[in-house]
């Protein structure tokens, strides 16, 4: 009885030992990358959090006064409100950034899914179409923003004057945000299509052959098979695009200018405080707030998609 039970107990113990050895080996292999990430990302993040707690000037960072959360929220004895959380321009920037992110990422996901499904099928010229769809994404953002700025111009632009009869789209925030969304969707839809296409090509084809034999329609296959299996790929695509959209800066800076960009995007507001106003402490505090907002949204994505990373 004891002889028969010994091999059964030894096998799980041996398996756990092998798994522990592999985990330790993987840790040693990942250690250089983790050290590089800590130096490249961890130290700047630490310094940003550090300066967010001080009243510091960009030109003289060593001459600083500890404020705690004063850069975030502070009211003086005279009733004067300080801290960027009490600035209406910050909340306007948050509202515009969230609108920009939600609408642009949604449209890019829908259009990217359609393009990926089309390109994933076999038809003449598919290789050319796969290459051509990446052209907008390959153009540098500053170049594409300047190009679209010319087209939106109400004096000589193809869109501003030719199609809209001289309407100044970029003159006010209400119309400018939609013009900026159109630029971002034009440029980045191909990136979403590329990520979704990579997920589609990893799906097993025999599953669809069995569904065809069972009489399932293409629409049923898409909702019952493709979308659930694409969940990890969609999560990666949404996280990447949401991170970029929440940190959008260059397209707004080029098309709207430094002042208007400060109330249109959160990163533009951070740049306005840090560079134009030389407020190192306030700019760092805004950066910390942006980091927290992005982290919360990423956690919401992972929770909503219920994807486990083993």
N, C-alpha and C positions, 0 to 999 in steps of 0.2 A: 504493500500500500504506500509506504514512504518512498520507495524507489520510483513508482509511477508518478507521484506528485512533484518530485524534485525537478524533472525537466520542464514541467508546466510552469513552475515558479521561476526557474532560471531564465526562460525565454523572455518574459516581460522585463526582468531586471537587465538582461543583456541588451534588449532593445532600448531601454531608457538610457543606458550607458552610451550606446552609439549615438542616440539623439543628442545627449548632452555634449559629447565630443564634437559633433557636427556644429552645434550651436556655438560652442567656444571657438571653433575654427572660423565660422562665419563672422563672429565678433572681431577676431583679430584681422580678418580681411577687410572689414568695414571700418576699422579704427582709423586708418589714414584719412578716409573720406569724412568721418565724423570730426576729426581734428580740424580738417580744412573748413568744414561748415562752421565749426565753433569760432574759428579765427575770422572767417569772411563775414558771417552773419551774426554770430553770437556777440562778439565784442562791440560792433556798431550798435546793436540793439541795447546792450547794457549801457553804453554811453548816452544813447538817446533817452532811456529811462532816467538815467542819472541827471542829465541837464533839465529834464522836464520838472524836476523838483526845485529848481533854482531860478532866481531872477538873474539872467545872464545876457550879456550882449555879444553879438557875433564877432565884433572886432576885438573885444577884451574878455574872452571866456573865463580867464582865471579870476577876474574880479566879479564874484557872484555872491548872492545872498540867498540863503535857504528860505523857501516859501512853502514847502510841502505840496499841498494841492492848490496853492494859490494861482498857478498858471491855468488850472482847470476851472476853479470856482473860488471867488474871493470878493468880499464886500468890506470896504473901509469903514472907519468910524463915522465918516461924513456921509455914508450911504452910497458911495460910488461903487458900482459893480465892475469888477475886473475878472479876468479869466475868459478864455475863448468860448466856454460853454454858455456864457451870457451874451455873446455877440450874435446878433441876428444874421450877420453875413455867414457865420459858420453853419447855422441851421439851414440857411438857403443853399449853401454848398452841399450839405448832406442830402437835402431833398433832391437837388438836381442830379447828384451822383447816383442816388438810389434809382431815380427815374431812368437815367441813362443806362444803368446796369441792368435793371429788370427788362426794359423794352428791348435793348440791343441784344442781350444774351438770349432772350426768348426768340426773337426773330432769327438770329444767327443759328440757333439750334434747329428751328423748323426748316429754314432754307437749307441748312447744312445737311439735315436728314434727307431731304428730297434729293439734293445733289448726290449724296453718297449712295442712296438707293438706285439712282439712275446710273451712276458710274460703275456700280457693282455688277450690273448686268452686262452681258456680252453684246456688243454692237460695233459696226465699223467706225473707226475713228475714236475708240474709247481711250487709247493711249494719249492721243493728242488732247482730248478733253481733260484728262487728268492733269496734264502739264499746264494747259491754258488756265484752268480754274485757280491755280496758285499764283497767277500774275498779280492780282490786287494785293494779296498778302505779302508778296515778295518786295513790293514797292515800299521804301522807307516811309514811316508814318509822317515825318515832317514834309516829305515831298508830296505825298498824297493829300495832306491837309492844305498845303499851299495851292495845289492844283484845284481842289474843291473850293477853296476860298476864292479863287479867280472865277470859278463857275457860278458861285453864289453872289458875286458882286452885282449890285443893282444898277451899275452904269454900263458895264460891258460884258457881264457874265452870261453864259448860255442859259443858266437856270434863273438867275436873279432878274435879268432883263428880258431874255428871250421867252421863257416859259411863264414867268410870274409877273411880267409887265413892270419891272423896276421895283419890286417889293424887296425891302432890305431885311433879309432873313436873319442876319447876324446882328441887327441893331438892338434887339432886346432879348432877354433871357428866355422868354416864353417860346418864341419861334426859333431861337438859336439852338436850344437843346434838341429839338427835333431834327434840325439840319445836321447837327453833330451825330445824332443817332444814325441818320442815313449814311453818313460817311463811314462810321464804324461798321455798320452792317455790310456795306459794299466791300470794305477792306478785309474783314475778318470771317465772313461766312465760309470762305474757302478753307480756313484753318479748322473750323468746326467740322466741315465736310471731310477733311483729311483724317481727323481723329475718329470720327464715326465710321468712315470707310475702313480704317484699320480694325475696328471692332467687328464690322460686318464680315470681313474676310477671315476672321478667326472662328466664325460660327460653323458647326458641322453641316455639310450639304445633305448627308443622308437623312437627316431629320426632316428637311423640306421635301425630299423625295417621298418619304413615308406620308407626310401630310397631303401631298398631291394625290397619292394613291387612295387616301381616305376621303378625298373630296373636299378638303378644306380650301376655302377661297384665299386669295392673296391678302385680302384685308384681315381675315381671321388669323392667318399666319403672322402677319405683322404685329397685331395686338397681343396674341397669345404666345408667340414664340420669339419673334425678333426683339421686341422691346424689353421683355424680361431678361433675355440673355445679353442684351446690350447695356444693362444697368451699370456694370463696372466701367465700361468705356464711356458711357454718358456722364458718369460721375466725374471721371478724369477731365473730360472736355468741359463740363460746366464749371468745375473748380478752377481750371486754368483760365477760362474766359472771364469768370466772375472776378478773379484776382486782378486780371488786367483792367477790367472795366472799373472796378472800385479804385484802382490806382491811376486812372486815366489822367494824363496831364498834357502830353505833347500836342495832341490834336487840338485841344482847347486853347492852349497857350498860343499856338500859331494862328488859329482862326479868329480868336477873340481878343488876343492881347493879354499882357500880364495882369492888368487891373480887373477886367471882366472875368478872366479865368479864375481869379481869386474867390469869386462868389458862385462859380459854376461847378467846381470840383473840389473835393476835400484836399487833394494834393496841391491844387492851385492855391488854396487858402493857406496851406502849410508853407508853401514857397513865399507867398506874400508876407507872412509874418517873419519868416526866417531870413530871407534875402532882402526884400524891400524895406522892411521895418527893423531889420537887424536884431530881432528878438529871438535869441537862441533858445531861451527857456520856453517861450510860448510855442515856437515852431516845433520844438522837441515834444512838448505836451500834445500838440495836434497830431504828430506822427504816432505817438503812443496810442491815441484814441483811434486812429485809422487802423493800426495793427490789431487792436482789440475787436473792432467792428469786423474786420476781415476774418479773424480767428473764429468769431461767433458764427458767421455765415458759413464757413467751411464745416464747422461742427454740425450745423443745421443740415447741410447737404448730405453729409455722411449718415446722419441719423434718419433723414427722410428716405434715402435710397436703401438703407439697411444692408450696406455692403460690408462684409467682413474681410479684413486683410490678414490672412494667416501667414 
